[in-house]
Amino acid sequence: MHVSQAPARPRPRARHFSLTSNGQDSHPLIWTAAGYTLVAGIVSMVLGLLTVAHIAGTILGLTAFLVGLLAQMLSATRNERMVIVTGIVAAFVGMGLGFAHGGFV
């Protein structure tokens, strides 16, 4: 008597985090610009809150905002755009706080 066995199911693979959502090679220049936008945007927010550092917050926020806009135009994946937009918003807030405390003066 032969007992048939159920076919073996493949093991579910653990999902891993990847910065590229399109399955192709990464875009190192875009990720560098996105990283700069995010980090500089957060730093400009902190500096914009300080009245003694409003000039640095304004300049850093402005550069992060412009680099973020350029990176947004060249981005190819959703993950890139999520990081870039987060950085653009942080840079805009930091730049606005810097302008509110005196701007470039």
C-alpha positions as CSV (number, residue, x, y, z in Angstrom):
1,M,0.0,0.0,0.0
2,H,1.4,3.4,-1.1
3,V,0.5,6.5,0.9
4,S,0.6,9.7,-1.1
5,Q,2.0,12.7,0.5
6,A,0.9,16.2,0.1
7,P,3.2,18.3,-2.0
8,A,5.7,20.3,0.0
9,R,4.9,24.0,0.1
10,P,7.8,26.4,-0.4
11,R,8.8,28.2,2.8
12,P,7.7,31.8,2.9
13,R,10.7,34.0,2.5
14,A,11.2,36.9,4.9
15,R,10.8,40.3,3.2
16,H,13.9,42.4,3.3
17,F,14.0,46.1,3.2
18,S,15.4,47.5,0.0
19,L,15.8,51.1,-1.1
20,T,15.0,50.2,-4.7
21,S,11.4,49.2,-5.4
22,N,11.8,48.6,-9.1
23,G,14.1,45.6,-8.8
24,Q,16.9,47.3,-10.8
25,D,20.2,48.8,-9.7
26,S,20.1,51.5,-7.2
27,H,20.6,55.2,-8.1
28,P,23.5,56.3,-5.9
29,L,23.4,60.0,-7.0
30,I,19.7,60.3,-6.3
31,W,20.1,58.5,-2.9
32,T,23.0,60.9,-2.0
33,A,20.8,63.9,-2.9
34,A,17.9,62.4,-1.0
35,G,20.0,61.8,2.1
36,Y,21.4,65.3,2.0
37,T,17.9,66.7,1.6
38,L,16.6,64.7,4.6
39,V,19.5,65.3,6.9
40,A,20.0,69.0,6.0
41,G,16.2,69.6,6.3
42,I,16.1,68.2,9.8
43,V,19.2,70.1,10.8
44,S,17.7,73.3,9.3
45,M,14.5,72.8,11.3
46,V,16.5,72.6,14.5
47,L,18.7,75.6,13.6
48,G,15.6,77.5,12.5
49,L,14.1,77.1,16.0
50,L,17.2,78.8,17.5
51,T,17.2,82.5,17.1
52,V,21.0,82.8,17.3
53,A,21.4,80.3,14.4
54,H,18.7,81.5,12.0
55,I,21.2,82.4,9.2
56,A,22.6,78.9,9.1
57,G,19.1,77.5,9.3
58,T,17.9,79.6,6.4
59,I,20.9,78.8,4.2
60,L,20.8,75.1,5.0
61,G,17.0,75.0,4.5
62,L,17.3,76.8,1.1
63,T,20.0,74.5,-0.2
64,A,18.2,71.4,1.0
65,F,15.0,72.6,-0.6
66,L,16.6,73.2,-3.9
67,V,18.6,69.9,-4.0
68,G,15.4,68.1,-3.0
69,L,13.4,69.6,-5.8
70,L,16.1,68.6,-8.3
71,A,16.3,65.1,-6.9
72,Q,12.5,64.8,-7.0
73,M,12.6,65.6,-10.7
74,L,15.2,62.9,-11.3
75,S,13.9,60.2,-8.9
76,A,12.7,56.9,-10.4
77,T,11.2,54.9,-7.5
78,R,8.6,55.4,-4.9
79,N,11.0,54.9,-2.0
80,E,13.3,57.6,-3.3
81,R,10.4,60.0,-3.6
82,M,9.2,59.3,0.0
83,V,12.6,60.2,1.4
84,I,13.0,63.2,-0.8
85,V,9.5,64.7,0.0
86,T,10.1,64.2,3.7
87,G,13.4,66.1,3.4
88,I,11.8,68.8,1.3
89,V,9.0,69.4,3.9
90,A,11.6,69.5,6.7
91,A,13.8,71.9,4.7
92,F,10.8,74.2,3.9
93,V,9.8,74.3,7.6
94,G,13.4,75.0,8.6
95,M,13.8,77.7,6.0
96,G,10.5,79.3,7.1
97,L,11.6,79.3,10.7
98,G,14.9,80.8,9.7
99,F,13.2,83.6,7.8
100,A,10.8,84.2,10.7
101,H,13.7,84.8,13.0
102,G,15.5,87.2,10.7
103,G,16.4,85.3,7.5
104,F,19.8,86.3,5.9
105,V,20.3,89.4,8.1
